[in-house]
Amino acid sequence: MDHELPSLVASDVDGTLIDDAERITARTRKAASAVVESGTPFVLATGRPPRWLDPVVDGLGFAPLAVCANGAVLYDAEADRVLEAAMLSVDTLAWIADLIEYELPGAGLAAERVGSTAHDTATPQFVSAPGYEHAWLNPDHVEMAPEDILSAPAIKMLIRIPGASSAAMVATLRPLLGERADLTYSTNNGLIEVSAPGVTKASGLRLIARRLGVSESGVLAFGDMPNDIAMLTMAGHGVAMENAHPDTKAAADEVTATNSDDGVARVLERIWVS
């Protein structure tokens, strides 16, 4: 990177911005605040849906724009407003479900939907088939018959096989999905996530950069898992965490310390404080 300040800072959340206790440390909060105070936008880029951002916003002490659901949703945390959402159509959801039934028998299915705000009660936001086992705590899901999961457009389809390798599941499905959908994973614990074609954290960041009128080539981005690779390679400077997936490290321009050792803050301090 040159000596000019980045045009925008984008950070993944889990395994990157927050530590292993799911907290934003005082050091990270201070470094992120220095970015914002300099006039550079600080954006979240996460697989999380908007409704799971409240603790992150509280930890930061400011409400950023966010790329949510791996790029499918642009969310304004300050206004609590969904700005844009890229959906998988009902036809595509049904086609993928048929494919999974044949290629990954026994897999659990769920869908992530979005309303106009983070906690829009008019829209059941996480719907799952009976027996779906979460990869992490998710107390707010609504159980539905499998056909009802497919009855409305979704920002993400989630495919779950407890104990399986997410990488192996991706290897099975990716060649079959072709151009019809985008596929990634953020944990290797038997969970893969399907988005509308071309939807990645990189595509979401491009939309945010356009909205803010800032240069894509000046983006500084942080991440740790394969769902961050597109963003790190699109950024002017992509930084992987020491705890990152090997493929993510290989795609990055730099590897920083772990998420529990203030890896994001260390890079931000080098640019904004020193």
Secondary structure, DSSP 4 states (H G I P E B T S, - for coil): --SSPPSEEEE-IIIIIS-TTS---HHHHHHHHHHHHTT--EEEE-SS-GGG-HHHHHHHTS--EEEEGGGTEEEETTTTEEEEE--B-HHHHHHHHHHHHHHSTT-EEEEE---SSTT-TTS--EEE-TT---SS--TT-EE--HHHHTTS-BSEEEEE-TTS-HHHHHHHHHHHHTTS-EEE-S-TTTEEEEESTT-SHHHHHHHHHHHHT--GGGEEEEE-SGGGHHHHHHSSEEEE-TTS-HHHHHH-SEE---GGGTHHHHHHHHHHT-
